[in-house]
Structures are given as structure tokens and as C-alpha cells.
Amino acid sequence: MIHFENGPKKATNLTLNAKVLEMAKSMGMNISQTVDALLAKEVERRYWERWNEDNKEAVAAYNERIRRDGIWGSQYRSFARGLGDGREADEAPSSQKAA
């Protein structure tokens, strides 16, 4: 997870639409705070977008393993039987299937 809280502030120059900036100031908006918050959201969105792309093969392999074998220990739980283990409720795990 990425965290931006309590990060140091750094002065920077931005070029913004003058009409938008004027209206934002007339509304009493804190421009730096607003841009900082919106930029943090966009950085986080792009970070996870890249993470998903970089890890899609591993996620697909994991999902296939869960679909095929189920979640370890799911046969011992007393709640949500047949949910979250990737198998139909009446399908036995591959370790219990006849050879």
C-alpha cells in the first residue's frame, strides 16, 4: 500500500486555467490542498493500474489454483460452505477425487 500522509511539502510551479483558478479562489478553495489531494488520488489510481498489469499473470495463476483446488482448510470451516473456494458446493477437492 502506498501512503502519502505526513509527507514533506515542496514548492512547485503549476500552469492552471486562469478562469478555473479565479473561480476556485472566489469560492475560498485552498488551491494547494485541492491539487495535492487530487494528485494523490490520481497517483494511487495509476499505481494500482500498473500493479494490476504487472501482476496479472500471477493473479490469474492464483485464481486458477483456487478454482481448481479450493482454499486450504475450507472443508473444516462451519460457515459459508461452498463460497469463496472456487468450487461448486457438491464438487470435491482434487485431493479427494478418485484416482
C-alpha positions in Angstrom: 0.0 0.0 0.0 1.2 3.5 -0.7 0.9 6.2 1.9 1.3 9.9 1.4 0.3 11.1 4.9 2.8 13.5 6.7 5.0 13.8 3.6 7.0 17.0 3.4 5.7 19.8 1.2 7.6 21.1 -1.7 7.0 24.3 -3.6 6.3 23.9 -7.3 5.0 25.9 -10.2 1.8 24.9 -11.9 0.1 26.3 -15.0 -3.6 26.3 -14.5 -6.6 27.6 -16.4 -7.0 31.2 -15.3 -10.8 31.1 -15.2 -10.9 28.0 -13.1 -8.3 29.3 -10.8 -10.2 32.6 -10.3 -13.4 30.8 -9.6 -11.8 28.4 -7.2 -10.2 31.4 -5.3 -13.6 33.2 -5.2 -15.1 30.1 -3.6 -12.4 30.1 -0.9 -10.8 26.9 -2.1 -7.3 26.1 -0.9 -5.6 25.5 -4.3 -2.5 23.7 -3.0 -4.6 21.4 -0.8 -7.0 20.6 -3.5 -4.4 19.9 -6.2 -2.4 17.8 -3.6 -5.4 15.7 -2.8 -6.4 15.2 -6.4 -2.9 14.4 -7.5 -2.5 11.8 -4.7 -5.7 10.1 -5.8 -4.5 10.0 -9.4 -1.1 8.7 -8.4 -2.7 6.0 -6.3 -5.1 5.0 -9.2 -2.2 4.8 -11.7 -0.1 2.9 -9.2 -2.7 0.2 -8.8 -3.5 0.1 -12.5 0.2 -0.6 -13.2 0.4 -3.1 -10.3 -2.6 -5.0 -11.8 -1.0 -5.0 -15.2 2.4 -6.1 -13.9 0.8 -8.9 -11.8 -2.0 -10.1 -14.0 -0.3 -13.4 -14.8 0.3 -14.2 -11.1 -3.3 -13.2 -10.2 -4.6 -15.4 -13.0 -2.5 -18.3 -11.8 -3.6 -17.9 -8.2 -7.3 -17.7 -9.2 -6.9 -20.8 -11.4 -5.3 -22.7 -8.4 -8.2 -21.6 -6.1 -10.7 -22.6 -8.8 -9.0 -26.0 -9.2 -8.0 -26.8 -5.6 -10.1 -24.5 -3.4 -9.0 -22.6 -0.4 -6.9 -24.5 2.1 -9.0 -25.5 5.1 -12.3 -24.7 3.6 -13.6 -28.2 4.3 -13.1 -27.6 8.0 -15.0 -24.3 8.3 -18.6 -24.2 9.5 -19.6 -21.0 7.7 -20.1 -20.1 4.0 -19.6 -23.7 2.8 -19.2 -23.7 -1.0 -18.4 -19.9 -1.1 -15.1 -18.5 -1.8 -13.3 -21.8 -2.5 -13.9 -21.6 -6.3 -15.8 -24.9 -6.4 -19.4 -25.8 -6.6 -20.9 -26.9 -3.3 -21.2 -30.6 -4.4 -17.7 -30.8 -6.1 -15.0 -32.5 -4.0 -11.5 -31.0 -3.9 -9.0 -32.7 -6.3 -7.2 -34.3 -3.3 -10.4 -36.2 -2.5 -11.3 -37.2 -6.1 -10.9 -40.9 -7.0 -7.7 -41.6 -9.0 
